[in-house]
């Protein structure tokens, strides 16, 4: 059977079955790219349940893998899942508590009774957090595409163009350069709008002397990249340059100290303490970073109270920022691979302030 399914089953008791409903978790465990499917597994056995639309795709993908494929109408799928667990003699079913809606949970609890539903406690997400070299290569390629698109878009930054126009062009360039999609809706935020960390690009026109924040990423073979750069159209002024310098100092310190074995909270403190020492701690209101993979935000979370361990092979962001309401914001973000004695930076864009 597929090795990652076996690894997952090793995390649960022998009497447990597993119910996987998240398409991205199914893709991670099996490589199967289809939608509208459910993966169920017990010790030594696994079944993908889907419908007629995906029959040929599923049967071809799982041929010779040891994973069974069940093609059923929607009304029959529940019975097939229940029958699988009965044949495997499981007494409880582990489910993805962070991926399933309460309504879906109620439906499965009723369907599978008297079997008990128990949470997987993030087992798949923790497996996903440590990337193989093949996964790292995909994310590195996604990053290369995103950076090339950003460089191609920068000449379009001129007085009078809108944030929305730049965001559309950035995403268009990513697709032209090989991205399947953007990792998320690209952020382009200028002037006072940039003080909103997750601003939505709109019809605001770029003005001379403004800072402009670009937060963007590409998807390649299902894997995301994530980067933020803040640029200036003309001289942004002394205060903006000083804030940029402080954020840059925190950003560089975080990257230099990131390594396997430290906690995510300790890495957050490296960046946060620098910003706080300059008197801007109250203006850095989000975490220092997060994991990246098949989803743009994954385990671990690099925040103040996070005890998540940083493990070799994880891919995380380091993205400190300062946001001055009504004035401007600055954020600089790199995406990095956690290595035993440090970090491998997948970001090649300069962290120095670019003045256009």
Residue frames as qw, qx, qy, qz and C-alpha x, y, z in Angstrom:
[[0.000, 0.888, 0.459, 0.000, 0.00, 0.00, 0.00],
 [0.287, 0.791, -0.061, 0.537, 1.08, 3.62, -0.42],
 [0.563, 0.020, -0.527, 0.636, 3.80, 4.41, 2.12],
 [0.083, -0.273, 0.222, -0.932, 2.27, 7.65, 3.42],
 [0.720, -0.356, -0.254, -0.538, -1.00, 5.87, 4.20],
 [0.814, -0.146, -0.508, 0.241, 0.96, 3.27, 6.15],
 [0.315, 0.175, -0.394, 0.845, 2.76, 6.08, 8.03],
 [0.408, -0.361, 0.008, -0.839, -0.57, 7.65, 8.91],
 [0.835, -0.292, -0.368, -0.285, -2.02, 4.35, 10.12],
 [0.656, 0.031, -0.555, 0.510, 1.04, 3.85, 12.36],
 [0.001, 0.283, -0.313, 0.907, -0.08, 6.93, 14.33],
 [0.657, -0.254, 0.033, -0.709, -3.43, 5.41, 15.35],
 [0.541, -0.237, 0.764, -0.261, -4.33, 2.25, 17.32],
 [0.044, -0.067, 0.928, 0.364, -4.80, -1.03, 15.45],
 [0.160, 0.503, 0.835, -0.155, -8.53, -0.96, 16.16],
 [0.155, 0.694, 0.147, -0.687, -8.98, 2.43, 14.48],
 [0.548, 0.516, 0.499, 0.429, -9.98, 3.34, 10.99],
 [0.185, -0.409, 0.053, 0.892, -9.28, 6.68, 9.32],
 [0.362, 0.757, 0.539, 0.071, -11.67, 8.88, 7.36],
 [0.306, -0.324, 0.197, 0.873, -10.00, 11.50, 5.13],
 [0.346, 0.761, 0.546, -0.058, -12.32, 14.02, 3.46],
 [0.018, -0.853, 0.171, 0.493, -9.95, 16.89, 2.64],
 [0.813, 0.579, 0.035, 0.060, -8.97, 16.78, -1.03],
 [0.229, 0.824, -0.477, 0.203, -5.52, 18.25, -0.26],
 [0.519, -0.482, 0.677, -0.201, -4.86, 15.66, 2.43],
 [0.899, 0.227, 0.369, -0.063, -5.94, 12.91, 0.03],
 [0.599, 0.769, -0.191, 0.115, -3.63, 14.39, -2.60],
 [0.120, -0.760, 0.606, -0.203, -0.76, 14.46, -0.10],
 [0.689, -0.276, 0.645, -0.181, -1.26, 10.86, 1.03],
 [0.776, 0.247, 0.578, 0.050, -1.84, 9.34, -2.41],
 [0.211, -0.255, 0.498, 0.802, -0.85, 11.82, -5.13],
 [0.211, 0.535, 0.783, 0.235, -4.41, 11.57, -6.49],
 [0.088, -0.020, 0.054, 0.994, -5.50, 14.93, -8.00],
 [0.206, -0.471, -0.707, -0.486, -9.24, 14.33, -8.14],
 [0.269, -0.204, 0.305, -0.890, -12.06, 16.04, -6.27],
 [0.762, -0.127, -0.022, -0.634, -15.30, 14.83, -4.70],
 [0.758, 0.092, -0.644, 0.052, -13.78, 11.78, -3.09],
 [0.624, -0.656, 0.296, -0.306, -13.24, 10.24, 0.35],
 [0.523, 0.378, -0.746, 0.164, -10.32, 8.08, 1.46],
 [0.779, -0.501, 0.177, -0.333, -10.93, 5.47, 4.15],
 [0.509, 0.456, -0.706, 0.185, -8.22, 3.28, 5.62],
 [0.824, -0.512, 0.170, -0.173, -7.61, 0.61, 8.24],
 [0.427, -0.576, 0.671, 0.190, -4.54, -1.47, 9.02],
 [0.399, -0.117, 0.836, 0.358, -3.40, -2.98, 5.73],
 [0.278, 0.535, 0.741, 0.294, -6.31, -1.73, 3.63],
 [0.037, 0.439, 0.068, -0.895, -7.43, 1.51, 1.98],
 [0.321, 0.558, 0.730, 0.231, -10.33, 2.50, -0.27],
 [0.021, 0.189, -0.101, -0.977, -10.97, 5.64, -2.33],
 [0.262, 0.591, 0.753, -0.121, -14.67, 6.33, -2.77],
 [0.062, 0.337, -0.204, -0.917, -15.71, 8.55, -5.68],
 [0.630, 0.492, 0.429, -0.421, -18.31, 8.72, -8.45],
 [0.769, 0.442, 0.421, 0.193, -18.66, 7.99, -12.16],
 [0.284, 0.956, -0.077, 0.008, -17.16, 11.34, -13.25],
 [0.108, -0.800, 0.589, -0.035, -13.77, 10.34, -11.83],
 [0.961, -0.073, 0.255, -0.082, -13.85, 6.59, -12.51],
 [0.826, 0.476, -0.093, 0.286, -11.20, 6.45, -15.24],
 [0.122, 0.793, -0.389, 0.452, -8.90, 8.92, -13.48],
 [0.599, -0.563, 0.456, -0.341, -9.09, 7.13, -10.14],
 [0.979, 0.016, 0.202, -0.020, -8.78, 3.59, -11.50],
 [0.706, 0.585, -0.194, 0.349, -5.72, 4.53, -13.59],
 [0.041, -0.784, 0.420, -0.454, -4.05, 6.41, -10.74],
 [0.609, -0.487, 0.520, -0.349, -4.44, 3.67, -8.13],
 [0.944, 0.233, -0.210, -0.100, -3.71, 0.67, -10.37],
 [0.782, 0.228, -0.441, 0.377, -1.07, -1.47, -8.69],
 [0.007, -0.590, 0.401, -0.701, -0.89, 0.65, -5.52],
 [0.281, -0.170, -0.878, 0.349, -2.93, -1.63, -3.26],
 [0.240, 0.237, 0.357, -0.871, -5.56, 1.08, -2.77],
 [0.243, 0.454, 0.847, 0.128, -9.04, -0.06, -3.78],
 [0.145, 0.044, -0.173, -0.973, -11.31, 2.23, -5.82],
 [0.173, 0.476, 0.841, -0.190, -15.06, 2.27, -5.27],
 [0.092, -0.090, -0.351, -0.928, -17.28, 4.00, -7.82],
 [0.031, -0.508, -0.828, 0.235, -20.69, 4.78, -6.37],
 [0.075, -0.714, -0.371, -0.589, -23.57, 7.17, -6.82],
 [0.047, -0.498, 0.365, -0.785, -23.76, 9.87, -4.18],
 [0.736, -0.389, 0.055, -0.551, -26.54, 8.10, -2.27],
 [0.968, -0.043, -0.245, 0.033, -24.51, 4.87, -2.12],
 [0.431, 0.578, -0.487, 0.493, -21.21, 6.30, -0.94],
 [0.426, -0.553, 0.437, -0.568, -22.15, 6.42, 2.75],
 [0.959, -0.119, 0.126, -0.225, -23.11, 2.75, 2.73],
 [0.816, 0.418, -0.301, 0.262, -19.81, 1.86, 1.03],
 [0.104, 0.626, -0.514, 0.578, -17.82, 3.69, 3.71],
 [0.671, -0.403, 0.373, -0.498, -19.77, 2.07, 6.52],
 [0.990, 0.103, -0.044, -0.081, -19.35, -1.37, 4.94],
 [0.577, 0.562, -0.456, 0.379, -15.57, -0.85, 4.62],
 [0.162, -0.554, 0.572, -0.583, -15.16, -0.11, 8.32],
 [0.862, -0.195, 0.237, -0.403, -17.40, -3.05, 9.24],
 [0.932, 0.289, -0.206, 0.070, -15.33, -5.44, 7.11],
 [0.434, 0.542, -0.499, 0.519, -12.15, -4.12, 8.74],
 [0.677, -0.482, -0.535, 0.155, -13.59, -4.67, 12.25],
 [0.231, 0.303, -0.290, 0.878, -12.66, -1.19, 13.50],
 [0.305, -0.619, -0.680, 0.246, -14.31, 0.14, 16.65],
 [0.076, -0.826, -0.156, 0.537, -13.53, 3.84, 16.19],
 [0.588, 0.600, 0.291, 0.457, -12.92, 6.16, 13.26],
 [0.371, -0.516, -0.012, 0.772, -10.35, 8.98, 13.32],
 [0.379, 0.787, 0.412, 0.257, -11.29, 12.09, 11.32],
 [0.416, 0.235, -0.016, 0.878, -9.69, 15.45, 10.38],
 [0.187, -0.719, -0.559, 0.368, -11.15, 17.70, 13.05],
 [0.139, -0.563, 0.069, 0.812, -9.64, 20.80, 11.46],
 [0.019, 0.108, -0.652, -0.750, -11.02, 20.09, 7.99],
 [0.137, -0.411, -0.872, -0.229, -14.55, 18.83, 8.58],
 [0.299, -0.385, -0.031, -0.873, -17.56, 21.07, 9.11],
 [0.344, -0.063, 0.720, -0.599, -19.83, 20.43, 12.07],
 [0.762, 0.265, 0.035, -0.589, -22.65, 19.53, 9.67],
 [0.671, 0.383, -0.622, -0.126, -20.49, 16.91, 7.97],
 [0.042, 0.280, -0.851, 0.442, -19.38, 15.59, 11.36],
 [0.590, 0.048, 0.470, -0.654, -23.00, 15.12, 12.39],
 [0.800, 0.345, -0.235, -0.430, -23.71, 13.26, 9.16],
 [0.530, 0.373, -0.755, 0.099, -20.78, 10.86, 9.56],
 [0.189, -0.218, 0.765, -0.576, -21.51, 10.32, 13.26],
 [0.735, 0.151, 0.284, -0.597, -25.05, 9.26, 12.38],
 [0.754, 0.426, -0.421, -0.269, -23.94, 7.17, 9.40],
 [0.485, 0.388, -0.753, 0.216, -21.20, 5.27, 11.25],
 [0.523, -0.385, 0.490, -0.582, -22.93, 4.74, 14.60],
 [0.616, -0.782, -0.090, 0.037, -22.25, 2.85, 16.84],
 [0.731, 0.152, -0.103, 0.657, -18.62, 3.50, 15.83],
 [0.306, -0.845, -0.154, 0.411, -17.11, 6.44, 17.73],
 [0.511, 0.745, 0.009, 0.429, -15.57, 9.37, 15.85],
 [0.609, -0.654, -0.005, 0.449, -12.28, 10.56, 17.34],
 [0.256, 0.938, -0.178, -0.149, -10.01, 13.40, 16.12],
 [0.871, 0.303, -0.120, 0.369, -6.77, 12.67, 14.30],
 [0.488, -0.790, 0.004, 0.371, -5.22, 15.53, 16.29],
 [0.214, 0.901, -0.273, -0.259, -3.56, 17.05, 13.25],
 [0.766, -0.244, 0.535, 0.260, -1.64, 13.88, 12.35],
 [0.680, 0.522, 0.370, 0.358, -1.77, 14.47, 8.59],
 [0.123, 0.978, -0.025, 0.167, -0.93, 18.16, 8.92],
 [0.487, -0.745, 0.439, 0.126, 2.14, 17.31, 11.01],
 [0.775, 0.068, 0.521, 0.351, 3.22, 14.78, 8.38],
 [0.484, 0.778, 0.276, 0.290, 2.73, 17.40, 5.68],
 [0.200, -0.968, 0.113, 0.102, 4.83, 19.95, 7.58],
 [0.471, -0.537, 0.599, 0.362, 8.09, 18.07, 6.94],
 [0.669, 0.646, -0.113, -0.351, 8.71, 18.18, 3.21],
 [0.868, 0.033, 0.359, 0.341, 10.53, 15.69, 1.03],
 [0.295, -0.397, 0.374, 0.785, 13.21, 17.01, -1.30],
 [0.170, 0.376, 0.729, 0.546, 10.74, 16.53, -4.17],
 [0.109, -0.851, -0.512, 0.039, 8.21, 18.76, -2.40],
 [0.333, -0.701, 0.053, 0.628, 10.90, 21.34, -1.65],
 [0.317, -0.041, 0.577, 0.752, 11.83, 21.37, -5.35],
 [0.062, 0.652, 0.675, 0.340, 8.20, 22.11, -6.28],
 [0.234, -0.891, -0.293, 0.256, 7.99, 25.00, -3.82],
 [0.402, -0.471, 0.293, 0.728, 11.34, 26.34, -5.01],
 [0.238, 0.260, 0.655, 0.668, 10.02, 26.31, -8.60],
 [0.080, -0.816, -0.565, -0.098, 6.81, 28.04, -7.48],
 [0.346, -0.781, -0.060, 0.517, 8.94, 30.70, -5.81],
 [0.378, -0.178, 0.480, 0.772, 11.02, 31.20, -8.94],
 [0.123, 0.550, 0.670, 0.483, 7.87, 31.69, -11.02],
 [0.212, -0.880, -0.409, 0.119, 6.43, 34.19, -8.54],
 [0.399, -0.626, 0.125, 0.658, 9.65, 36.19, -8.35],
 [0.315, 0.072, 0.581, 0.747, 9.97, 36.35, -12.14],
 [0.000, 0.716, 0.625, 0.311, 6.37, 37.56, -12.37],
 [0.320, -0.842, -0.227, 0.369, 7.02, 40.23, -9.74],
 [0.392, -0.390, 0.332, 0.764, 10.10, 41.49, -11.59],
 [0.202, 0.327, 0.673, 0.632, 8.09, 41.57, -14.82],
 [0.130, -0.806, -0.568, -0.099, 5.33, 43.57, -13.11],
 [0.421, -0.576, -0.179, 0.677, 7.51, 46.22, -11.42],
 [0.221, 0.004, 0.332, 0.917, 7.91, 48.39, -14.57],
 [0.155, -0.588, -0.638, -0.473, 4.12, 48.83, -14.57],
 [0.383, -0.673, -0.463, 0.431, 4.23, 50.62, -11.19],
 [0.236, 0.285, 0.156, 0.916, 3.61, 54.24, -12.16],
 [0.137, 0.237, 0.398, -0.876, 1.72, 57.16, -10.76],
 [0.533, 0.194, -0.113, -0.816, -1.99, 56.84, -11.49],
 [0.540, 0.019, -0.800, -0.259, -2.20, 53.07, -12.01],
 [0.704, -0.459, 0.070, -0.538, -4.49, 51.23, -9.59],
 [0.395, -0.393, 0.800, -0.221, -3.69, 48.57, -7.03],
 [0.818, 0.227, 0.455, -0.269, -6.20, 46.27, -8.72],
 [0.664, 0.700, -0.235, -0.119, -4.49, 46.68, -12.11],
 [0.094, 0.656, -0.737, 0.134, -1.11, 45.73, -10.65],
 [0.582, -0.177, 0.734, -0.301, -2.57, 42.71, -8.84],
 [0.840, 0.431, 0.225, -0.240, -4.24, 41.47, -12.03],
 [0.532, 0.736, -0.418, -0.014, -1.04, 41.92, -14.03],
 [0.200, -0.550, 0.783, -0.211, 1.04, 40.17, -11.37],
 [0.709, 0.023, 0.656, -0.257, -1.26, 37.13, -11.36],
 [0.764, 0.617, 0.000, -0.189, -1.45, 37.14, -15.18],
 [0.290, 0.736, -0.610, 0.044, 2.34, 37.09, -15.35],
 [0.458, -0.350, 0.786, -0.225, 2.53, 34.21, -12.88],
 [0.820, 0.287, 0.445, -0.215, 0.24, 32.13, -15.08],
 [0.616, 0.747, -0.230, -0.098, 2.16, 33.04, -18.22],
 [0.102, 0.686, -0.705, 0.147, 5.37, 31.89, -16.53],
 [0.492, 0.111, -0.863, -0.025, 3.99, 28.47, -15.56],
 [0.230, -0.063, 0.690, -0.683, 1.94, 28.86, -12.38],
 [0.084, -0.394, -0.901, -0.159, -1.20, 26.75, -12.09],
 [0.241, -0.851, -0.392, -0.253, -2.76, 29.55, -10.06],
 [0.009, -0.650, 0.408, -0.641, -1.74, 32.21, -7.55],
 [0.325, -0.054, -0.851, 0.409, -1.26, 30.77, -4.05],
 [0.060, -0.641, -0.610, 0.461, -3.86, 33.28, -2.82],
 [0.242, 0.899, 0.307, 0.199, -5.45, 36.54, -3.95],
 [0.585, 0.187, -0.126, 0.779, -2.43, 38.79, -4.44],
 [0.257, -0.853, -0.302, 0.340, -2.12, 41.82, -2.18],
 [0.416, 0.343, 0.088, 0.838, -1.09, 45.15, -3.66],
 [0.308, -0.849, -0.409, 0.128, -1.52, 47.94, -1.11],
 [0.452, 0.416, -0.022, 0.789, -0.21, 51.49, -1.42],
 [0.088, -0.523, 0.137, -0.836, 0.19, 54.49, 0.89],
 [0.438, -0.289, 0.491, -0.695, -2.19, 54.48, 3.85],
 [0.899, 0.043, -0.181, -0.397, -3.79, 51.31, 2.44],
 [0.656, 0.326, -0.649, 0.206, -0.55, 49.42, 3.14],
 [0.191, -0.385, 0.636, -0.640, -1.12, 49.78, 6.89],
 [0.863, -0.034, 0.193, -0.465, -3.73, 47.01, 6.50],
 [0.380, -0.421, 0.807, 0.166, -1.74, 43.75, 6.58],
 [0.361, 0.218, 0.873, 0.246, -4.19, 41.85, 4.35],
 [0.293, 0.519, 0.032, -0.802, -5.52, 44.73, 2.31],
 [0.620, 0.441, 0.640, 0.110, -7.68, 43.96, -0.74],
 [0.249, -0.102, 0.376, 0.887, -6.45, 45.71, -3.90],
 [0.283, 0.735, 0.569, -0.236, -9.02, 48.19, -5.18],
 [0.454, 0.769, 0.279, 0.353, -9.32, 51.23, -7.39],
 [0.361, -0.865, 0.079, 0.339, -6.92, 53.31, -5.30],
 [0.645, 0.716, -0.110, 0.241, -4.37, 54.99, -7.57],
 [0.776, -0.211, -0.105, 0.585, -0.66, 54.86, -6.81],
 [0.025, 0.997, 0.004, 0.069, 0.90, 58.21, -5.86],
 [0.525, 0.565, -0.404, 0.493, 4.46, 59.48, -5.89],
 [0.076, -0.534, 0.562, -0.627, 6.28, 59.03, -2.61],
 [0.830, -0.275, 0.136, -0.466, 4.13, 56.10, -1.47],
 [0.215, -0.306, 0.927, -0.033, 5.22, 52.71, -0.20],
 [0.783, 0.140, -0.273, -0.541, 3.57, 49.81, -2.03],
 [0.471, -0.302, 0.810, -0.177, 3.33, 46.34, -0.48],
 [0.700, 0.249, -0.524, -0.417, 3.20, 43.29, -2.77],
 [0.497, -0.247, 0.788, -0.265, 2.29, 39.98, -1.09],
 [0.743, 0.404, -0.276, -0.456, 2.09, 37.18, -3.63],
 [0.449, -0.316, 0.835, 0.044, 2.80, 33.55, -4.44],
 [0.585, 0.314, -0.532, -0.525, 2.43, 30.94, -7.17],
 [0.835, -0.117, 0.488, -0.228, 1.27, 27.33, -7.24],
 [0.427, 0.522, -0.687, -0.271, 3.40, 24.74, -9.04],
 [0.524, 0.016, -0.851, -0.046, 2.38, 21.06, -9.06],
 [0.587, -0.600, -0.525, -0.140, -0.02, 21.85, -6.22],
 [0.618, -0.400, -0.319, 0.596, 2.58, 23.52, -3.98],
 [0.001, -0.972, -0.210, -0.108, 2.50, 27.17, -2.91],
 [0.528, 0.115, -0.209, 0.815, 5.10, 29.88, -2.55],
 [0.247, -0.900, -0.360, 0.009, 4.75, 33.09, -0.51],
 [0.528, 0.017, -0.059, 0.847, 6.72, 36.35, -0.56],
 [0.023, -0.945, -0.317, 0.077, 6.20, 39.97, 0.42],
 [0.508, 0.033, 0.050, 0.859, 8.19, 42.95, -0.78],
 [0.002, -0.900, -0.323, 0.293, 7.52, 46.62, -0.06],
 [0.526, 0.233, 0.259, 0.776, 8.72, 49.05, -2.71],
 [0.037, -0.702, -0.242, 0.669, 8.53, 52.83, -3.10],
 [0.467, 0.678, 0.387, 0.416, 7.48, 55.01, -6.02],
 [0.140, 0.783, -0.134, 0.591, 9.93, 57.84, -5.56],
 [0.224, 0.258, -0.653, 0.676, 11.37, 58.91, -2.22],
 [0.490, -0.554, -0.652, -0.163, 9.01, 57.72, 0.57],
 [0.271, -0.828, 0.116, -0.476, 10.52, 60.04, 3.19],
 [0.097, 0.519, -0.727, 0.438, 12.69, 59.69, 6.29],
 [0.625, -0.216, 0.525, -0.536, 10.10, 58.00, 8.55],
 [0.930, 0.245, -0.017, -0.273, 9.22, 55.35, 5.98],
 [0.601, 0.540, -0.560, 0.182, 12.89, 54.59, 5.35],
 [0.150, -0.459, 0.713, -0.509, 13.51, 54.20, 9.08],
 [0.802, -0.042, 0.375, -0.463, 10.57, 51.84, 9.52],
 [0.867, 0.414, -0.255, -0.106, 11.78, 49.84, 6.53],
 [0.307, 0.574, -0.684, 0.328, 15.24, 49.61, 8.13],
 [0.452, -0.324, 0.642, -0.528, 13.80, 48.33, 11.44],
 [0.910, 0.157, 0.171, -0.344, 11.66, 45.71, 9.72],
 [0.710, 0.554, -0.432, 0.047, 14.69, 44.70, 7.66],
 [0.001, 0.536, -0.740, 0.405, 16.79, 44.25, 10.80],
 [0.679, -0.123, 0.547, -0.475, 14.12, 42.03, 12.37],
 [0.884, 0.388, -0.059, -0.253, 13.68, 40.09, 9.13],
 [0.519, 0.593, -0.596, 0.159, 17.43, 39.44, 8.76],
 [0.241, -0.434, 0.739, -0.456, 17.76, 38.39, 12.40],
 [0.828, 0.033, 0.352, -0.436, 14.92, 35.91, 12.08],
 [0.844, 0.469, -0.247, -0.086, 16.44, 34.34, 9.00],
 [0.303, 0.616, -0.666, 0.292, 19.91, 34.15, 10.54],
 [0.298, -0.327, 0.747, -0.497, 18.66, 32.40, 13.69],
 [0.865, 0.094, 0.023, -0.493, 16.12, 30.04, 12.15],
 [0.269, 0.385, -0.882, -0.042, 17.20, 26.41, 12.55],
 [0.741, -0.228, -0.592, -0.220, 15.88, 22.99, 13.46],
 [0.540, -0.166, -0.670, 0.481, 15.36, 22.35, 17.17],
 [0.022, 0.032, 0.313, -0.949, 14.07, 25.76, 18.21],
 [0.202, 0.569, 0.754, -0.259, 10.42, 26.48, 18.93],
 [0.224, 0.634, 0.471, 0.571, 8.30, 28.58, 16.62],
 [0.301, -0.921, -0.248, -0.002, 7.64, 30.96, 19.51],
 [0.596, -0.537, 0.164, 0.574, 11.38, 31.47, 20.04],
 [0.427, 0.219, 0.455, 0.750, 11.82, 32.45, 16.39],
 [0.044, -0.838, -0.431, -0.332, 8.91, 34.86, 16.69],
 [0.481, -0.821, -0.109, 0.289, 10.61, 36.45, 19.71],
 [0.597, -0.123, 0.270, 0.745, 13.81, 37.05, 17.73],
 [0.181, 0.470, 0.426, 0.752, 11.94, 39.33, 15.30],
 [0.308, -0.815, -0.430, -0.236, 9.45, 40.77, 17.76],
 [0.597, -0.618, -0.159, 0.486, 12.03, 41.78, 20.34],
 [0.423, 0.010, 0.240, 0.874, 13.89, 43.90, 17.81],
 [0.061, -0.583, -0.451, -0.673, 10.75, 45.73, 16.71],
 [0.511, -0.767, -0.387, 0.016, 9.68, 46.20, 20.34],
 [0.612, -0.370, -0.074, 0.695, 13.10, 47.59, 21.29],
 [0.221, 0.175, 0.276, 0.919, 12.60, 50.37, 18.74],
 [0.212, 0.239, 0.390, -0.864, 9.21, 51.21, 20.26],
 [0.504, 0.163, -0.396, -0.750, 6.99, 49.66, 17.57],
 [0.058, -0.006, 0.990, -0.128, 5.92, 46.43, 19.27],
 [0.402, 0.429, 0.569, -0.575, 2.28, 47.54, 19.35],
 [0.502, 0.613, -0.179, -0.583, 2.37, 47.95, 15.55],
 [0.290, 0.297, -0.883, -0.217, 3.42, 44.37, 14.82],
 [0.635, -0.110, 0.369, -0.670, 0.14, 42.59, 15.41],
 [0.935, 0.176, -0.160, -0.262, 0.52, 39.28, 13.60],
 [0.876, -0.323, 0.298, 0.198, 2.80, 36.27, 13.90],
 [0.171, -0.675, 0.539, 0.475, 6.28, 36.15, 12.42],
 [0.296, 0.341, -0.741, -0.497, 5.37, 33.41, 9.97],
 [0.834, 0.067, 0.341, -0.429, 3.71, 30.12, 9.11],
 [0.524, -0.100, 0.794, 0.291, 4.26, 26.86, 7.33],
 [0.513, 0.536, -0.227, -0.631, 3.72, 26.65, 3.55],
 [0.338, -0.109, 0.913, 0.199, 2.99, 23.66, 1.35],
 [0.071, 0.407, 0.821, 0.394, -0.13, 22.40, -0.40],
 [0.139, -0.890, -0.432, -0.032, -1.90, 25.18, 1.53],
 [0.276, 0.718, -0.146, 0.622, -0.61, 28.71, 1.86],
 [0.327, -0.598, 0.471, -0.561, -0.99, 28.55, 5.65],
 [0.849, -0.062, -0.524, -0.032, 0.04, 25.26, 7.21],
 [0.763, -0.633, 0.090, 0.101, 1.49, 23.90, 10.44],
 [0.400, -0.459, -0.563, 0.559, 3.60, 25.21, 12.17],
 [0.020, -0.929, -0.251, -0.271, 2.46, 28.66, 13.31],
 [0.552, 0.092, -0.269, 0.784, 5.27, 31.08, 14.14],
 [0.254, -0.783, -0.202, -0.531, 3.57, 33.23, 16.76],
 [0.146, -0.654, 0.464, -0.579, 4.21, 34.58, 20.24],
 [0.669, -0.328, 0.505, -0.436, 2.64, 31.69, 22.13],
 [0.884, 0.293, -0.294, -0.216, 3.45, 28.93, 19.66],
 [0.575, -0.524, 0.628, -0.015, 5.21, 25.89, 21.09],
 [0.907, 0.412, 0.051, -0.068, 5.30, 24.16, 17.71],
 [0.629, -0.463, 0.441, 0.442, 8.76, 22.67, 17.17],
 [0.472, 0.759, -0.305, -0.329, 10.72, 23.67, 14.08],
 [0.837, -0.118, 0.523, 0.114, 11.88, 20.47, 12.42],
 [0.171, -0.405, 0.645, 0.625, 14.36, 19.90, 9.62],
 [0.146, 0.238, 0.850, 0.447, 12.53, 19.85, 6.29],
 [0.110, 0.764, 0.552, -0.315, 9.77, 22.27, 7.26],
 [0.283, 0.358, 0.286, 0.842, 9.14, 25.23, 4.96],
 [0.200, -0.753, -0.496, 0.384, 8.17, 28.41, 6.78],
 [0.260, 0.782, 0.132, 0.550, 7.95, 32.15, 6.19],
 [0.426, -0.413, -0.311, 0.742, 9.68, 34.90, 8.13],
 [0.114, 0.600, 0.439, 0.659, 7.61, 38.06, 7.72],
 [0.248, -0.513, -0.449, 0.688, 7.85, 40.75, 10.39],
 [0.146, 0.613, 0.414, 0.657, 6.02, 44.01, 9.77],
 [0.112, -0.372, -0.399, 0.831, 5.15, 47.43, 11.18],
 [0.044, 0.589, 0.652, 0.475, 1.81, 49.06, 10.35],
 [0.092, -0.257, -0.295, 0.915, 1.12, 52.73, 11.13],
 [0.220, 0.657, 0.721, -0.034, -2.60, 53.38, 10.70],
 [0.192, 0.935, 0.219, -0.203, -3.37, 56.21, 8.33],
 [0.086, -0.802, 0.460, 0.372, 0.24, 56.42, 7.13],
 [0.617, 0.477, -0.593, -0.201, 1.76, 53.23, 5.70],
 [0.879, -0.342, 0.321, -0.085, 2.88, 49.70, 6.47],
 [0.306, 0.640, -0.697, -0.104, 6.04, 47.72, 5.80],
 [0.890, -0.189, 0.396, -0.125, 6.37, 43.93, 5.61],
 [0.338, 0.605, -0.693, -0.199, 9.26, 41.88, 4.25],
 [0.872, -0.115, 0.388, -0.276, 8.76, 38.13, 3.81],
 [0.272, 0.477, -0.805, -0.225, 11.01, 35.28, 2.73],
 [0.951, -0.083, -0.002, -0.297, 10.16, 31.60, 2.42],
 [0.044, 0.651, -0.746, 0.130, 12.76, 29.22, 3.87],
 [0.868, -0.050, -0.491, -0.064, 13.56, 25.55, 4.38],
 [0.564, -0.714, 0.361, -0.204, 14.45, 24.66, 7.96],
 [0.752, 0.365, -0.523, 0.163, 17.75, 22.83, 7.98],
 [0.794, -0.345, -0.402, 0.299, 19.74, 21.22, 10.81],
 [0.541, -0.317, -0.149, 0.764, 22.19, 24.08, 11.29],
 [0.004, 0.312, -0.070, -0.947, 20.30, 27.00, 9.81],
 [0.554, 0.591, 0.459, -0.365, 17.89, 27.79, 7.00],
 [0.378, 0.094, 0.621, 0.681, 17.91, 27.60, 3.22],
 [0.254, 0.567, 0.187, -0.761, 16.35, 30.75, 1.80],
 [0.498, 0.394, 0.710, 0.304, 14.26, 30.03, -1.30],
 [0.188, 0.945, 0.239, -0.120, 13.76, 33.77, -1.85],
 [0.666, 0.063, 0.178, 0.721, 16.28, 35.46, -4.12],
 [0.091, 0.861, 0.245, 0.437, 14.69, 38.92, -4.33],
 [0.324, 0.277, -0.389, 0.817, 16.72, 41.64, -2.62],
 [0.360, -0.667, -0.609, 0.232, 15.45, 42.70, 0.80],
 [0.245, -0.222, -0.048, 0.943, 16.75, 46.24, 0.26],
 [0.318, 0.691, 0.396, -0.514, 14.18, 48.96, -0.42],
 [0.415, 0.275, 0.589, 0.637, 13.52, 49.24, -4.13],
 [0.128, 0.661, 0.188, -0.715, 12.78, 52.81, -5.19],
 [0.526, 0.451, 0.631, 0.348, 11.11, 53.00, -8.59]]
